Amino acid sequence: MSSKRYPEEFKIEAVRQVVERGYPVAEVASRLDVTTHSLYAWLKKYGPEADKHQAKADEQAELKRLRKELARVTEERDLLKKAGGILRKTVRLRYAFIRDNQEGRSVRKLCRLFNVHPSGYYAWLKQSTSASQKRDQRQSGLIKQFWLESGGVYGYRKIFADMQEMGESIGINRVHKLMKQHKLKAQVGYRKPRQKRDTAHVVVPNTLNRTFEQSSPNQAWVTDITFIKTYEGWLFLAVVIDLFSRRVIGWSMRSNITKELVLDAILMAVWKRNPKDNVIVHSDQGSQYTSHDWNHFLKVNGLEGSMSRRGNCHDNAVAESFFQLLKRERIKRRVYKTRDEAKQDIFNYIEMFYNSKRRHSNNQKLSPAEYEKRYEMRLESV
């Protein structure tokens, strides 16, 4: 099984359980199902001494960059010295020099150093079988060379003028065709992009159909959004729950309710579970779940969408039940000073209590994590 991946938000909140709430590293690692090595690495990056570690890492990265830059400059200096004024020579002579000195070096870097276009070089280098192919490659190479020398701003009319000045026999329409073929365009003025009007969303059927009891993990997940009040304003929470154990396998918190909120939550679920087979993902018909990005994510990750009937909250009862538990057991009659304070407390409830410790009636009075653990032990014993 591939190693799990965790988003930055998860790592930050895990570190805060150690630094601000005083949990031992081993206990936090055990409850979150991560290694102590990973947690110590997160402490270095996000803990109270993160600036010191980051400064050291930045210093090492800068030294590495400077060494690499010095090596590049030294190599270019030696090449230019060896070239002996090749930059003042014709393009074909520069091509020949690149060909003779490309062993062990990047052709693109050499082309940049000697102010020629890689496509022009390769067109010159390649030996075509027909006269027309040779002509097309040669003319395309010249066009790209002139376009490059203009700084990428010339259109086909100015390129045509350059070709005429060089004595090349070619028509203006031919120049236009070759530039279009190689996707070379003139630089035009800036224009404010227009907003594209969204097309109508297609609502998917209720595939889950209230089948809330599942026989194994990663058969069906449910997802939903709720809101938490703070003095700074609303904090929105999206969760993804595995119906087998009722475990929260993905979550995300933001100050605004956008499609990115639900995409971050489902991404965490995919990272943590890495499902091999088709998984039903059930949601309501909110705009976040009917967006093209959401449907595209489900498709490319082998997930099957399912949606509640409009206005029917009972079709997503498991997610609604979790939000009721969260608010009754942790948030009731509490108003957080900041969204950051709310995030920390909600993370603590989900990862340090609900998933790892809270006994669930649907799991034979076992926590979601323990219920899944015993299921895996039964599979191994078979």
N, C-alpha and C positions, 0 to 999 in steps of 0.2 A: 504493500500500500504506500502511496506517495506521502511525503511529509505534508503536514497541514500548513496553511498559510493564514496569517492573521492581519487584518487591516490595522493601520496606525492608531485609529481610535480605540480599538481593543487593547493594544499594547500600552497606551497612555493610561487607560483606566486600570489596567492590571498593576502597573507601577504605583499608582496612587493608593491601591489597597495596602501595599507594603509601606510606602513612605508616610502617608497621611493617616491611615487607619491602624497601622502597627501590626498587621498580620505578618507572621514569619514567611520567608521566601518559600520554604518547602511546602507550607500549607496552601499558599496561594497557587503555587504550581500544581499541586495535587488537585485542588478544586477546579482549576481552569483546564486541567488535562494538558498542561504544557510541561516541558522539561525545565529544571532549575537553571540549566545552562542558558536557555532562551530567556528566562526571566531576568537573570543577571545581566545579560546583554541588553535587554530593554531598560534595565535600571541605569546602565551606563549611558544609554542614549537619551532617556527621558527623565532620569532621576535628578536629585538636587545638585549633583556634580556633573550634570550633562554638559554644561558649558565648558567645563575643564576638558572633558573627554572629547567634545566636539572641536575645541580649539586645537587639541593635539592631532585629531584626525584631519582637520583642515590644514594644519601645518605640514603633515606628512603628504597630503594630497597635493598641496602647493609645491613641495619639493619634487614630488614625482612629475608634476606638470612642467616645472622648470627644467628638470633633467631631459624630459622628452622634447621640450622646445629647443633646448641647447643642441641636442642631437640633430634635430631637424634643421636648424639654422646652419650648423656645421656642415651637414651633408649638402645643403643647397649652396653654401659658399664654395665648397670643394668642386661641386658640379659646374658652377658658373665659371670658376677659375679654369677648369678643364675645358669648358666650352669655347673659351677664347673669343668672346664677342659674338656668339651665335645669335643673340637676340637682335642683332643688327642685320642678320642674314634673312634670306627669303624663308617663307613658311616651309617649303619642301626640305630645305637644309636643316631646319629645326626638327622636322619629322624624322629625318635620317639620323640626327644625333640622338633623339629619344630611342629610336630602334636599336642603335648600337650600344646604348647604356641603360636599357630597361631591366636587365637581369638583376633580380633581387630587389627591385624598386617598384613602387606603384606607378603605373602609367598615368593615372589621373593626376598624381602629384607632379610628375614630370611635365605633363601638359600645362598644368597651372603655372609651374615655374617658368616655362618658356613661352607662356602666353599663347597657347594654341588650344583648340577644342579637341577633346578626346575622340569625338565622333569623326572629326575631320582627319585625325591621325589614323584611326582604324580604317577609314575609307581609303586613305592613301596607301595603307599597308596591305590591304586585301587585294589580291589579284583576281579580277573578274574574268569570266570566260568570254564575255561578249563586249563589243565596242560600246554598245549603248549602256551596258551596266557600268563600264569603266567611266563613261561620260557622266552618268548620273551620280556615281560615287564621288567623282572629282568635283562636280559642280555643287553637290550637297556639302562636301567638305569645305569648299570655298565660302559658300553661303553661311555655314555655321561659324567659320573663321571671321568673316566680316561682322556677323551678328555679335560674336563675342567681343571683338575689338570696339564695337559701339557701346559696350557696356550692357548689352541686352535690350537696347531701346529702339533700334532700327526696325522699321517695317519693310515690306517687300519692295516698295518703291525706292527707298534709299539703298537697299541691298542691290537692286537692279542697276542703280547708278554706279555702285562700286564695281560690279561685274563688268559693266561696259568700259569703265575706265581701265580695267585690267586687260581689256581686249577679248573678254570671253563672249562667245557667240551663244546667246541665250535670250529668250523673250521674257517680257515682264510677267506674263501669265505663268510661264514655266517656273520662274522664281517664286511666285505666289504659291504654286502647287507644291514645290519642294519644301518651302517653309511650313506650309500647313501639314505636310506629311511628317515632318520632324518636330511639329508642335513648337515652332519658333514664332513668337508674336512681338509686335511693337509694344512698347510701354506707353500706355495712355493715361489720361488724368484719373484722379481718384474719384470714385463714385460710391455713394452710400448704398450698401446692399439692401435690396428689398426683402421684406419679411415674406416668406412663403406661407400661404394659407394652408393650414392643416387639412388633410382629406378626412373624410368620415372614418371613424374607427369601427372596426368589426368586433362585436362582442362575442366572445367564445362561449360555447355551451357549458352547462353545469355538469361537467364530467364526474366530479367527486360525488355529487348527489347525496350529501350528508353521510357518506360512508366514513365515519370518524374513527372506527376501529380498524387498525391495520396489523397484519401478522408479523411484519418485519420492518426495520428502519428503511428510510429512503424509498418508500412506496408512494407516500403522499405527504405534502407539506401544505400548511395554510399560512397566509400572511395578511397583515392588516396594519392600520395606522391608528394611533391615539394621540392625545395631547395632554401636556402637563403644564400647570400654571406656575409661573415664576414672577418675581418683581420686575424682571427685565422684559417679560412678555411670554408668549407661549413657546414651549419646547415640544416638538413633534417626535414621536417614537414609532418606528416601523419594526416589526418583528417577523421572523419566519420560524414556524413551529413544526417539528416532525410529529405526525399524528400517532406514530407507534408508541413513543414514550412521553409525548407532550414536552419534549425538550426544546428550549429556544436555541436554535442552531444559527440564527443570523439576526442581527439587529443594527439599527442606525438611528442616530439622533441629530436633528438639525433645527435651526430656528425658523425655517420655512418649509412648507409642505410641497415638495417638488418631486419630479420623477427620479431625481438623483437620490432622494431619501430611500425609496424602495429598491432602487438598483444597488445601492451600497449594502442593504440588508440581504438581498438575495445573493449578491456576490460573496458575502461572508459565509453564507450557508453552503454555497458551492465549494468554496475554498476548504471549509472545515469537513464537509462530508465526502466530497469527491465522488458523487454517485456514478455507478457504472451502467445502470439500466435506466429506463424511462421513469421519470418522477412526475406525478401530478402536482402542480402548484396552484392552489385555490386562493382566490381573492374576491373582493367585491368589484363593482364596476366603476370605481373611482378613476378619475382621469389619469392618475399616475400609472394605474394598471392597464389602461387601454392605450397607452402611448406606443408609438412605433418602436422606441428604444427598448421598452419592456418586452414586447413581443419578439423583437430580434434577439434579445438576450436569451429568452427561453428557448428559442429555436436553435441557436448555435451551441447551447449547452445541453441539449437533449432533454429539455423539460417540457411538459405538456400543460398548457394553460387550462384553467377551469374557473368559472365565475359564478358568483351567487346571482340569483334572480334579482332584478332591480327592486330595491327597497326591502329585501328580505334578509334581515340580520341573522336569522336562525340558520341560514345556509353556511355561515362562517362562525358557528357557535363556539368552537374551541378557541379561536383567537379572541373573541369577545370575553370568554370566560377567563382567559389569562389576564387580560387588561383589568377585569374586575378584581381578581386576586391582587394584582400589583397595586391597585389604588386602595383596596381595603387593608392590605397588610403593610403597606409602606407609605403611600402617599396621602391617605385620608387625613383631612383637616390640617394638611401641611402645605405651606407656601414657601418655595425655595427663594432665597435672595437672588441667586443668579442661575442662569442656565447651566453654567459649569458645575455648580453645586448639585443641581438636579441630575446631571449626567453621571456624576460620581456615585450618587446614591442609587440610581437606577441600575447602573452597572453592578454595584455591590449586590443588589437584590437578585438580578438575573443570574450572574455568573458565580457569586460566592454563596448564594443561598438557594434560590429556586432550582437551578439545574443540578447542583451538587449535593444539597442537603434536604430540601423540602420534600416531605413525603406526599405522594400523590395518590388519591383514591383510585385512579385509573390504572396505577402501576402496582397493585397489590401492596399499597402503603410504602412503596420504595420511591426514592428520588429518581428523576429521569436518568441521571448518569448511572446510578446503580442498576436500574432496570435494564438499560442497554448492556451494561457490563455482564450481567448474569445471562442475558440472551446470547451474547457472544461465547460465554463459557459453555452453554448448552450446545451450541453449534460445534465447538471444538471437541466436545466429548462424544459426539455422535460418530 
